[in-house]
Amino acid sequence: MFSYLPLVLGLVALVVGAFGFHQVSSETSFTTCLYQAAQLFALNSGAIQGPVPWMLEAARWLAPIATFGAIMIAIQNLFQSFFTTIKVNFFRGHTIICGAGERGFSIATRMHRKGDKVVVIDAKKDNPNLSHLSFMGIPFFVGDGLDEAVLARAGKIHAERIIGISGSDETNLKIAGNLAGRFRGE
């Protein structure tokens, strides 16, 4: 949801900074001013003699804030799966939902609102429901619901239920077949 904020702040800082540098020295070309504004992202504010225009002062603050925000989002994306795995390791009696389509997403959100612990697995990294799950605080993994490694990361060993509700009946039946083996002790 907030992943576009650093980009927007960065663009505003770039444009406002370029106009600010142009106010300082109107003889300087706009491309040079744009280059000087781009240097603000690396904390190079340029040596300005005399009063600093408000546009340049705003850009001096916005550029590092946008840079810091982008770095934080990159770190979050890099370690999200790792932290989710750690969080899920503490779950007991939770439900794993394989499939974050319309029905899977609906079930996950309803269970979460009731206070049940839910973990979602979906094969499509670009599924828009995953960002909604993340916003709601519902842990999810991108991967195949039939893959034992993915199921293990989702806490299969401590799960109370595993629901196969992917878009493929064949996959759902395979998930059910794998579960039948679990309860028979295979």
N, C-alpha and C positions, 0 to 999 in steps of 0.2 A: 504494500500500500504506500509506504513512504519511500520506496526505492527510486522514484522519479524526483524526489525533493532535491537531492544534491545536484542532479542534472539541471533542474530549473534554476536553483540558486547559482550554479556555475555559469549558466548562460546569462543570467541577470548581471552577475559580477563582471563578466567579460564585456558586455555591452556598456554597462554603467561605468566601468573602469576605463574603457576606451574613450568615452565622452569626457570623463574626468581628466584623463591625461591630455585630451585635446583642449580642454579649458585652461590647463596649465600653460601649454605652449601651442597656440593656434597655428603656428607655422609648420608644425610637425604633421606629416601625412597621417591619414586615418589608419593606414595599415601598420605604421610604426606604433601608433597609439594602441592598436589592437594587440600588437606583439608585447608592448609594455604591460597591458592589462593581463595577458596570458601569464606573464611572469609573476603576477600576484599569487597564483596558485602554488608557487614554490616558495612563498613567503619572501619574495623579492619585491619590496614596495617601491623601489626607485627613490633616489634622493631628490626630494622636491624642496626647492628654496621658496620661502614665503608661505602664505596661507594655502592650505590644502582644500580644494573644492569639495563640497559635501558628497558629490557623486563618487569622487575618487576615494574619499574616506569610507563611504559605504562599501565600495568594492574591495577595499583593503580588509574589511571584516568578512564580507560574504565569501570571497574566494577561499580563504583557509577553512571556513565553516563548511563549505561545499566539499572541499578536499577531504576533510576529516569525516564528513558524513559518508562519502563514497568509500573511504577506507573501511569504515565500520560495517557498511553493508557488505563489502567484499569479504571481510573476516567472518561475518555472520553466515554468509552463503557457503564459505569454505568449511566452516566447522558445524553447520547446522545438523548434518547427519550424525556427526560424532556426538554432539550434545543430546540429540534426540535419543540415540542409542543408550547413553548413560541414564537419561530420564526414564526410559522404558524399562531398564533393568530393575528399577524399584517398584514397578507395577506388579500387582498380584490380582488374579481374578478379573483381568480386563478382557475386552473383546477386541479381536483383530478382524477388521473388515477388509477383504480383498476386493478392491474396486471402488474408485471414487467418482463413479459416474453419477447421474442424477439420483438414482435410488440409493447407492452406497453413501453418497454425501448426505442425503436426507436422513438415513438411519444413523450415521455417525453424529450428526448435529443434534438429533433428538436424544440420543443416548447421553451425549455430553451435557446437554441442558438438564437432564435428569440427575446428573452427578456421577454417571458411570464412567469408568476409565475406558478410553477407546484409542486404538492405534489403527491407522489406515495404511494400506499398501495399494499403490496404483502403478501400472506399467508405463503410463505416459507422463513424462517429465513436464510437458507443457499443458497439462490438464489445469484449467483455470480454477477448479475447485480446490486444488492443493494450496493456493495462496489464501483462500478463504479459511481452510482448515488451520493453516499456520496462524492467521489472524485471530482465530478463536482459541488457539492454544492446544489444538488437537494434534498430537504427533503423527507424522506420516513418513513413509519410506517410498522411494521410487524404485520399483523392481517388479519381478514376477512373483505373484502370490504362490506359485508352485515351487519356487526356489527355496530350499531348506535354509540357506544362509540368510536370505531376506526374512524368512519366517522366524529364524533364531534372533535376528536383530530386533524384530517386533515383539519378542518375548513369548514365543510360542509355548515354551516349556511351562510358563506360569499363567497362560491365558485360560480363561474359563470357556470362552467360545471363539470360534473362528467362522466367520460368515463369508462365503464365496458369492459375491454379487457383481462379478465383472460383466462385461458386455458379451461374453462368450459362454454359452451353456456348457460347451465341452470343457472349458477351463473350470467352471464351477463344479462340474461333476468330478474332475480330477482332484480338486481341492477337497471335496467331500470324501473321495476315495482315500486320499492321504490321511484324512482325519480318522477314517474308520480303522486304518492300521494303527493309529496312535492309541485308540481306545481298546484295541485287541491286544496291545502290548507288543506290537511289531516294531 
